[in-house]
Amino acid sequence: MAKDLELFDNKIIILYILEKNSKALTIEQIAKFCEDFEDITYFDICSYIQELESNGYIDETYQESGDILYGITNSGLSTLHELLELIPGVNLHNIKKIINKNIVKIKTDYSIGNVVLPVKNDEFKVSCYIKDGSDELVNITMYAANKDQARNITKNWNNDAEEIYEKLLQMMTKEILEDE
């Protein structure tokens, strides 16, 4: 009976994670949310996902990359809201605390970085990138005439990469008006 109750609670946690997230998630992302739950393993999550999907509580969509994303259905939402009332307040508070802590990890599942490569003497190439999971959003390699310039490029990229990326995207996608 205790094992059945644990499975029940863990499935509610999966539904709760999918409801609280603003987008559908991969199994790997769901697993990241569950890292701090001692009794939920990756294999458990796969099993829960399969069972929740077969019961119509979640559905799957496919990305162009081939990844499978899972989202909560209307039936899953209504069931979740009914079942949340059955969880004692302390447990629900702990679940929310763990999930909110891990949501930061999921939303920042991209990395910003750079690599500085010496070319000759005091000259460098600085490769700046943003990766979203395994997808590379941007990779720019620039020439730096000296160590200070290379240091400034890396510092500015690390501090303002998102803003620089947005500006580049705007500039690269704007329409060029021809002279009339």
N, C-alpha and C positions, 0 to 999 in steps of 0.2 A: 504493500500500500504506500509506504514512504517513497519507494522508487517511482511509482506511478505519479505521485504528487510532484516529485522533483522533475519528471519529464514534462508534466503539465506546466509547471512554473517556467521551465526553460523555453518551452514553445511560446509562452506569453512574452518572455524576454525578447525572443526573435521578432515577434509581431510588434512589440513596443519599439524596438530599434528601427524597424522598417517604417513605422508610423512617424517617429520623431525625425527621421532624416528627410531632407527636402528632395532627394532623388533616389532612384532605385540603386541597389547595391549589389556587388559581386559577393560570392561566398567569402572570399578573402577579406573584403571590407567588413562583413558581418563578424568574421572571426576576430578582427582587430577590436571591434566593439566589445567582444566577449573575453578578451585577454585576461581581465581581472576577475572573472568568475571562475572559481576553482574547479567547479564540477562540469564545465562545458568544454569539450574538446572539439577540434576541427571536424572529426568524424561524426560526433554528435550533431553538430550544426548541419552537416550534409544530410543526415537522417531526418532532422527536424524540418529542414527545407523541403525535402521530398514529401514528407507527410503533410505539411501545411499546404503545399501546392496541390497534392492529390485531393485534399479536402476543400479546395477552392478559396483558402484564406490568403494565399499569395499567388502571384503569377510571374512568369518570366518573359523577358524580352532579350533580343540579341543585338549586340553592337556590331558595327562593321568590322571591328578588330576580332570578332569571334567570341568576346566575353559574354557571359550570360548574366543579366541583371535581374534582381528580384525586387518586386514591389508588393505592397499590401493591397488587397482588393477591398471593395466596399463591404463584402461579407466579413473579411478579416478585421476591418475597422470596427464594425458594429459588435462583433464577438469580443474583440479586445476590450472595448469600453465596458461591456458587461462584466468581463472577467476581472478587470482591474479592481473592481469594487470588492472582490473576494480576497485580494492580497492584503495582509496586515500592513498598516501604515508604515511601520519601521522598515519592513522589507521593501516596500515600494520606494520609500525614500532612498534606501541603499542602492536599489537598482537604478533609480534616476541619477544618483550621484556618480555611479560608475559609468553609466552611459554618457552623461554630460562631459565627464572627464575625457572619455575616449573619442567623443565627437570632434574634439579639437584635432586629434591625431588624424582622423579620417578626412576632415575638411582641408587639412594641410598635407594631404598625401601627394604633394609635389615637392620637388626639390629645386633649389636655386643654388648654383655653384659656378665655379670657374677653375680653369687650369692655366697656369702661367708656364710657358715654355721658353727657355733661353734660345735665341737665334744665333747671335754672335756677340762677343764683347759685352756691351751694355744694352743690347737690343733684345726685345721679347715679343712673343705672340701671346695674346691673352684670349682664351676661349671662354666665353660666357654662355651659360645655358639655363633653361628652365625645363624640367621634366615633370610630367604628370603621370605618376606611376612609371610605366615602362615606355610611355610615349614622350618623345622629345618635342616640346612646343616650339622652342627656338634655340638655335646655337649660332652665336656670332663670334668669329675670330677676328681680332683686331691687332694691328701692329702697334707696339709701344716703343718709342725711340730711346727710352731709358727706364731705369728701375722705378723712379718716382711716378712716371706716367703709367707704368704697369700697375703700381700700387693704387693709384687713383682710380684706374679703370675697375679694378677688382672691388675696391671699397664702394664706389658709386653703384656698381652692379649689385653688390650684396645688399645695399641699403634701398635701392630704388628699382630693382629688376621688374617688378610688376608694372610700375608706372612707365618705365622705358619700353617694356613689351607692348603696353597699350598704345603708346605713341607710335611705335614702329608699325603696329597693326593698322592704326588709323592712316598713317602716311602711305603705307604700302597698298591699302585697299581703296584709297580715295580715287574718284574718277578724275581723269585729266580732261579738262575742257580745252577743246581746240580753239585757236583764235578764229574769230569769224571774219 
